Amino acid sequence: MNFDRIMQILGGLALLISLVFIAYELRISNRLAEMEALNRGYEGSSIIRSEMLTYADLWVKAVDGSPLSDIEEERIRLLCGGLVSNVNNNWAQDILGNVTNKVSLRLSSAESLGAGPCSLSRQSFVMRGEAHIPLLEAFDRGAGN
């Protein structure tokens, strides 16, 4: 074997090793991006849960249909905005991540939002587009539309 042939073989092997390394790096990068997205979803859910605990008495009052002051109505509107945003964001992550086992949970959450004090938040589902139509339909079922 001459020197040129050896160099060609070594060059081919180096290229193959580089491609394997790049594929490995892409796989790790995608995994890290997935983990970061899940972490953001978890943080959003934690914030909403914390807010719900802080204003649990007000939420119960709103669910019961008791009269609310202007300040209480605004607080409920903000809570609903957070809940609807959380459901929409989790739905989008589940669809992108092909996490089919959580679909029924998201649909149930949207239906509950439609049945409760968040029934005026329908437009938030409408604005999200076609991928969110199942959530809108579940919301409407809850609202009795």
C-alpha positions as CSV (number, residue, x, y, z in Angstrom):
1,M,0.0,0.0,0.0
2,N,1.3,3.4,-0.9
3,F,1.2,6.5,1.3
4,D,-1.6,8.1,-0.7
5,R,-3.9,5.1,-0.2
6,I,-3.2,5.0,3.5
7,M,-3.9,8.8,3.8
8,Q,-7.2,8.3,2.0
9,I,-8.3,5.5,4.3
10,L,-7.3,7.5,7.4
11,G,-9.1,10.6,6.0
12,G,-12.3,8.5,5.5
13,L,-12.1,7.1,9.0
14,A,-11.6,10.6,10.4
15,L,-14.7,11.7,8.5
16,L,-16.7,8.8,9.7
17,I,-15.6,9.4,13.4
18,S,-16.5,13.1,13.0
19,L,-20.0,12.2,11.7
20,V,-20.6,9.8,14.6
21,F,-19.4,12.5,17.1
22,I,-21.7,15.1,15.5
23,A,-24.7,12.7,15.7
24,Y,-23.9,12.1,19.3
25,E,-23.7,15.8,20.1
26,L,-27.0,16.5,18.3
27,R,-28.7,13.8,20.3
28,I,-27.4,15.3,23.6
29,S,-28.3,18.8,22.5
30,N,-31.9,17.7,21.7
31,R,-32.2,15.9,25.0
32,L,-31.0,19.0,26.8
33,A,-33.5,21.2,24.9
34,E,-36.3,18.7,25.9
35,M,-35.2,18.8,29.5
36,E,-35.2,22.6,29.5
37,A,-38.7,22.8,28.0
38,L,-40.0,20.3,30.6
39,N,-38.3,22.4,33.3
40,R,-40.0,25.6,32.1
41,G,-43.3,23.8,32.0
42,Y,-42.8,22.6,35.5
43,E,-41.8,26.1,36.7
44,G,-45.0,27.5,35.1
45,S,-47.1,24.9,36.7
46,S,-45.5,25.5,40.1
47,I,-46.1,29.3,39.9
48,I,-49.8,28.7,39.0
49,R,-50.2,26.2,41.9
50,S,-48.6,28.7,44.3
51,E,-51.0,31.4,43.1
52,M,-54.0,29.0,43.4
53,L,-53.0,28.2,47.0
54,T,-52.5,31.9,47.8
55,Y,-56.0,32.7,46.5
56,A,-57.8,29.5,47.3
57,D,-60.6,31.2,49.3
58,L,-61.2,33.6,46.5
59,W,-61.2,30.7,43.9
60,V,-63.8,28.8,46.0
61,K,-65.9,32.0,46.2
62,A,-65.7,32.4,42.4
63,V,-66.6,28.7,41.7
64,D,-69.6,29.0,44.0
65,G,-70.8,32.0,42.0
66,S,-70.7,34.4,45.0
67,P,-70.5,38.1,44.2
68,L,-66.9,39.4,43.7
69,S,-65.5,42.9,44.2
70,D,-63.8,44.5,41.2
71,I,-60.4,43.6,42.7
72,E,-61.5,40.0,43.2
73,E,-62.8,39.8,39.7
74,E,-59.4,41.1,38.4
75,R,-57.5,38.5,40.5
76,I,-59.7,35.7,39.1
77,R,-59.1,37.0,35.6
78,L,-55.4,36.9,36.2
79,L,-55.6,33.4,37.7
80,C,-57.6,32.2,34.8
81,G,-55.1,33.7,32.4
82,G,-52.3,31.8,34.1
83,L,-54.3,28.6,34.1
84,V,-55.3,28.8,30.5
85,S,-51.7,29.8,29.4
86,N,-50.4,26.8,31.4
87,V,-52.7,24.4,29.8
88,N,-52.0,25.8,26.3
89,N,-48.2,25.7,26.9
90,N,-48.3,22.1,28.3
91,W,-50.4,21.1,25.3
92,A,-48.0,22.5,22.9
93,Q,-45.0,20.8,24.6
94,D,-46.9,17.5,24.7
95,I,-47.8,17.8,21.0
96,L,-44.2,18.7,20.0
97,G,-42.7,16.0,22.2
98,N,-45.3,13.4,21.1
99,V,-46.3,12.8,24.7
100,T,-49.6,11.1,24.0
101,N,-50.2,9.8,27.6
102,K,-50.9,13.4,28.8
103,V,-53.4,14.4,26.1
104,S,-56.4,13.3,28.1
105,L,-55.2,15.2,31.2
106,R,-54.8,18.4,29.2
107,L,-58.3,17.9,27.6
108,S,-59.8,17.3,31.1
109,S,-58.1,20.5,32.4
110,A,-59.5,22.5,29.5
111,E,-62.9,21.2,30.1
112,S,-62.7,22.0,33.8
113,L,-61.6,25.6,32.9
114,G,-64.7,26.0,30.7
115,A,-67.0,24.9,33.5
116,G,-65.6,27.1,36.1
117,P,-64.9,30.8,36.6
118,C,-62.6,30.9,33.6
119,S,-65.4,30.4,31.1
120,L,-64.7,33.9,29.7
121,S,-61.1,32.8,28.7
122,R,-62.3,31.0,25.5
123,Q,-60.5,33.5,23.2
124,S,-57.1,32.4,24.6
125,F,-57.7,28.9,23.1
126,V,-59.0,30.3,19.8
127,M,-55.9,32.5,19.2
128,R,-53.6,29.5,19.5
129,G,-54.5,28.0,16.1
130,E,-55.3,24.6,14.7
131,A,-53.1,22.5,17.0
132,H,-55.2,23.7,19.9
133,I,-58.7,22.9,18.5
134,P,-59.1,19.8,20.7
135,L,-58.5,22.0,23.8
136,L,-61.1,24.5,22.5
137,E,-63.6,21.8,22.0
138,A,-63.0,20.4,25.5
139,F,-63.3,24.0,26.9
140,D,-66.6,24.4,25.1
141,R,-67.9,21.1,26.5
142,G,-67.1,22.3,30.0
143,A,-68.8,25.7,29.3
144,G,-71.8,23.9,27.8
145,N,-71.4,25.5,24.4
